[in-house]
Amino acid sequence: MARKLWSWRACAWYVGVLSVVLALLPFAIPLSILGYAVVWVYTWTHDPRARKNFVKVLPIDPRRVFRCGQALWAGMLDGLGGPTAALVWAFVAAKLSRSTRAQDTAVRDIQYGPLATHRLDLFVPLSTATGAVIVIFPGYRWSRTKRARMYRPMAQTLCGDGLFVVLPRVGSQGSPSDALEDFNVAVQWVVANAANFGADARRVHVMGCGAGAHLCAMYSLAAPLRTWYAQADRMAQGAQLLASASADAALRRTVRRIHRPPRVAGLVLVSGVYDIVAQRRYEADRCIENLTAAARAFARGEEEAWSPALAVRALRRRSAVLPPELFPRSVLLIHGRLDSTFELAQSQRMFRELCAVGVPDVQMKIYANLRRVDPAIALLAPRSALAQSLLEDIRASVKNQDTQPNPNQDA
């Protein structure tokens, strides 16, 4: 009797599954067409090869279309993941409420360099200033900072915590090297003029998110890389740091463009990517290797030159003596465990390399239940739990360093 009952239940289960499949079958073709349409439109708008021959670059294999669509969906969730909607709503409510509206303390459009596009906003705390300065690399992209205005609420929130905040516009020519060169000019301006607006030139920190975190890490390595190449060339002309000759030549060119970089006191790196070689492999596995910003920003064969984690490892392995004062005194890495755009392993690897090279204070904060951690969004609502946690982490990283020697000596 029990056997007949089990057979009846099994038949009912199979009938139910078959009914669901038959019910969804009419939607299969429209959903497939929609999936192909989304992937093809994204390919048309983001693949540089589509300008020459659009038809040849369109993915046809359903497995590739599925994986590409899956990656695009995950990227959208990264942008909207976490408490983004609640934070944006809290920001809008605060802007509409006169009682909670924060006072704007920014001095806007200060020229920091020779070009007309070299402009920055300086946020000055009204009281309880600590003397520390945070220079924000405002960019989700590697080329230029068209959306620097999005970072102003975050800058004002940090300023309300007693920090001087500098928000420059960089990347006037549209390449990562140009962005680094402009950023160096901005940091030089901050160091030279810190005393004029009440800040401490010994306590200049740089901060970035995503591509901005990557370029901040690259910028912090300018002084040790310039020192290594100068010493190596005195011993053997044309000495090579990286394994790839083309990548090493590209790294040399980039470092030469960063003239006399000040040695920053600390880094705050949020949701960054620090190994472009591994990132490009990760993107190829997801079938989006030609659709990402990294594909447009970095030439093929030069990815190693733009991988700060690999550069730190090469410096550690090829240097008998590497003075620790060439590196920032403190580094804070922040990452979301569920981030699918730049995996958590990127920050973990950078953390290990910085610890191995002897940076005095390296901290890492992992947000277990968040995807992409974006301070520009999180600090829209300063009273939220996430914003308070980020502010506490940044405050601890940008601690009082008055007793430390001045790191801003020319490389």
Secondary structure as GFF3:
##gff-version 3
##sequence-region A 1 411
A	DSSP	alpha_helix	2	46	.	.	.	ID=ss1
A	DSSP	three_ten_helix	48	51	.	.	.	ID=ss2
A	DSSP	alpha_helix	54	57	.	.	.	ID=ss3
A	DSSP	alpha_helix	62	80	.	.	.	ID=ss4
A	DSSP	alpha_helix	84	96	.	.	.	ID=ss5
A	DSSP	beta_strand	106	111	.	.	.	ID=ss6
A	DSSP	beta_strand	119	123	.	.	.	ID=ss7
A	DSSP	beta_strand	133	137	.	.	.	ID=ss8
A	DSSP	three_ten_helix	148	151	.	.	.	ID=ss9
A	DSSP	alpha_helix	152	160	.	.	.	ID=ss10
A	DSSP	beta_strand	164	168	.	.	.	ID=ss11
A	DSSP	alpha_helix	176	193	.	.	.	ID=ss12
A	DSSP	three_ten_helix	194	197	.	.	.	ID=ss13
A	DSSP	three_ten_helix	201	203	.	.	.	ID=ss14
A	DSSP	beta_strand	204	209	.	.	.	ID=ss15
A	DSSP	alpha_helix	211	220	.	.	.	ID=ss16
A	DSSP	alpha_helix	222	235	.	.	.	ID=ss17
A	DSSP	alpha_helix	245	257	.	.	.	ID=ss18
A	DSSP	beta_strand	266	270	.	.	.	ID=ss19
A	DSSP	alpha_helix	276	285	.	.	.	ID=ss20
A	DSSP	alpha_helix	293	297	.	.	.	ID=ss21
A	DSSP	three_ten_helix	303	306	.	.	.	ID=ss22
A	DSSP	alpha_helix	308	318	.	.	.	ID=ss23
A	DSSP	three_ten_helix	324	326	.	.	.	ID=ss24
A	DSSP	beta_strand	330	336	.	.	.	ID=ss25
A	DSSP	alpha_helix	344	357	.	.	.	ID=ss26
A	DSSP	beta_strand	361	367	.	.	.	ID=ss27
A	DSSP	alpha_helix	375	378	.	.	.	ID=ss28
A	DSSP	alpha_helix	385	397	.	.	.	ID=ss29
###
